[in-house]
Amino acid sequence: MSSLKTGHGLHLLASHRELTKQLEEIERLAVRGKAPGAGGQKLTPLPVEQQQILTDMMSKIGSISEQIARRHSPDSLVQSDKIQPVSATYRWLSLMLRRMEESLEDLNPGRITQKFGSFTDCTENDRIQAELGEILAIFENARILIEEWRTN
């Protein structure tokens, strides 16, 4: 039985595609000086010799990841234009939520004040904590819903 049908293949394929996206962002940053994101900050690209070294390393990471994905779902990389089942959509949503969760940690006022000192408005810490609590509650509800949808 193909690993793709057991879930291993879908997971490894999704992981490879996410890694590929991150590798593209690293290359964009190093070679073109564009920070990740739609409004990516303009940065100075690395010197050409450093770009080449980093590009070669990232290319090797991508190649190994692709080998793993191909081993567990050999036809899926060829059939990337084929519409995948909704289970793949749920898997992608789960992966994106995990990334989002890491980003939400940066809104924690404790982390912010630890890095940058206290806010000038003494109520701001509590205000952000309350707003972050609201965000995290919505986030957790979304995570639970996606998991329920995935298992039904």
Rosetta blueprint (number, residue, H / E / L):
1 M L
2 S L
3 S H
4 L H
5 K H
6 T H
7 G L
8 H H
9 G H
10 L H
11 H H
12 L H
13 L H
14 A H
15 S H
16 H H
17 R H
18 E H
19 L H
20 T H
21 K H
22 Q H
23 L H
24 E H
25 E H
26 I H
27 E H
28 R H
29 L H
30 A H
31 V H
32 R H
33 G L
34 K E
35 A L
36 P L
37 G L
38 A L
39 G L
40 G L
41 Q L
42 K E
43 L L
44 T L
45 P L
46 L L
47 P L
48 V H
49 E H
50 Q H
51 Q H
52 Q H
53 I H
54 L H
55 T H
56 D H
57 M H
58 M H
59 S H
60 K H
61 I H
62 G H
63 S H
64 I H
65 S H
66 E H
67 Q H
68 I H
69 A H
70 R H
71 R H
72 H H
73 S L
74 P L
75 D L
76 S L
77 L L
78 V L
79 Q L
80 S L
81 D L
82 K L
83 I L
84 Q L
85 P L
86 V H
87 S H
88 A H
89 T H
90 Y H
91 R H
92 W H
93 L H
94 S H
95 L H
96 M H
97 L H
98 R H
99 R H
100 M H
101 E H
102 E H
103 S H
104 L H
105 E H
106 D H
107 L H
108 N L
109 P H
110 G H
111 R H
112 I H
113 T H
114 Q H
115 K H
116 F H
117 G L
118 S L
119 F L
120 T L
121 D L
122 C L
123 T L
124 E H
125 N H
126 D H
127 R H
128 I H
129 Q H
130 A H
131 E H
132 L H
133 G H
134 E H
135 I H
136 L H
137 A H
138 I H
139 F H
140 E H
141 N H
142 A H
143 R H
144 I H
145 L H
146 I H
147 E H
148 E H
149 W H
150 R H
151 T H
152 N L
